Amino acid sequence: MTASTAATIALEGRFARELPELSVPWQAEPAPSPELLALNAPLAATLGLDAAFLRSVEGVAFLTGAALPDTATPVAQAYSGHQFGGFSPRLGDGRALLLGELRDPDGNTHDLHLKGSGPTPFARAGDGRAVLAPMLREYVVSEGVHALGIPSTRSLAVVATGRVVQREVEFPGAILARTASSHLRVGSFQFAAATGDVELLRRLADHAIDRHYAHAASAEHPYLTLFESVVKAQASLVAKWMLVGFVHGVMNTDNVTISGETIDYGPCAFVDVFDHAAVFSSIDGGGRYAYGNQPVITEWNLARFAETLLPLIDDDADRAVERATGALGEYRAHYSEAWIAGMRAKLGLAGSVTDEAVAPLATDLLHLLHENRVDFTSFFRVLASVARGGDRPAVLEVDAIGEWAARWLELSPDAGVMDRVNPVYIPRNHLVEEALTAATAGDMAPFEALVDVVRRPFEERPGLERYAAGAPAGSGPYTTFCGT
């Protein structure tokens, strides 16, 4: 699908066509002086888009929604959401647009979506614009998450708008173009359910099944199978987050995808020193979405999803609740299975070591890392060197951790396995902030260097030692802001 003009890009409008009740046709706000700052050329190639075209004047206009093919039907999507536990019946894309769906050369479908493209009917008195730094944060962190093998939306480009955006102070504005297998959320189903229109809800569920879980269509109970599939996908997703120390920061139901992809990188961060209570979001004062709470919050969000599907699962309300409750009851087993499998690999343990042995060994280790404030990412790379017979680092001289390591070494860990799953490089918080500060001042070089590093997280490379190092000594608590 290589394109030399915007008119030749085949943007489908399936969501807009099939579910018009869940969107509002809308156009992007014109950018006064657009400038392409970051283009994800590897992703463009995957999508079948011509990177040279995207760098052109017309290509940049396409990436901001100003030059679309005649067939495009951009819409602002409608959805509801539980935000920090409180239900908001009407949220929606207040500063975003779904431009349409792209088919890549392999026939896979991807949403093309803008953030910061101006106010929509869902803007709720907001200006609909985005600030440069948070858009670049989503770009670099989503690339890092993707490179770690975690399902995620992808950032295609960041375009400076040439407009000043007023927040606490004035910041340069930007638009992020991103892709996803879809933007269907638990909040989409909450919005449809709130209308009381069961046929609308059924059409949405059928759309989700066709888009993501085709096997459910032929199941005896298709909508129960849809729910079961999302439960398993979300359990796997959050386990992967936990295994690398990723904190999403704002796990509202409108940020829970039906596909099982990570979405909306607002106040997100990776833990440095391991801390179950790690919170980085400036608006999460109570720690609802702290690192250690993410598995149980995911289960809570899935319960809200189940509530929307009850009329489809069974005509008998009691039987619907029973079936949905049974399916949700499998979440913890799915999560535990995914987490133990991940910890087995992180610790380099063979399949002959039982899950019953892996689980307490891993749990004991995390307790020790928490108690001793050990850098989470670096520790596992150090541990692999110990498995190879290298010198014991200072952290293993701590009595309790040294005793744990002796237990672990008795199980003959495989350092090669560990190196394949334990990253050397992640988007470390201080490096992300350094890159964003420089970019805001007009210097994109630190950002570009960081993106290049995190795209190859498992391969240790000479000269990149600062990218593998933990937070500088004396660093205070790290706080992120959503940039809305």
RALINPE-V586372 format. One record per helix or strand. SS is the DSSP state (H for helix, E for strand). FROM is the first residue (numbers start at 1). TO is the last residue. If there is no record, write none. Layout:
BEGIN
ss from to
SS FROM TO
SS FROM TO
END
This chain:
BEGIN
ss from to
H 6 8
E 12 12
H 14 18
H 20 22
E 23 25
E 35 39
H 41 47
H 51 55
H 57 63
E 75 77
E 81 83
E 86 88
E 96 103
E 109 115
E 117 117
E 129 131
H 132 147
E 152 152
E 154 166
E 170 180
E 185 185
H 186 194
H 198 212
H 214 218
H 222 244
E 246 247
H 253 255
E 257 257
E 262 262
E 269 270
E 273 273
E 281 281
H 291 313
H 317 328
H 331 346
H 355 372
E 375 375
H 376 387
H 394 397
H 399 409
H 415 421
H 429 440
H 445 454
H 465 468
E 480 480
END
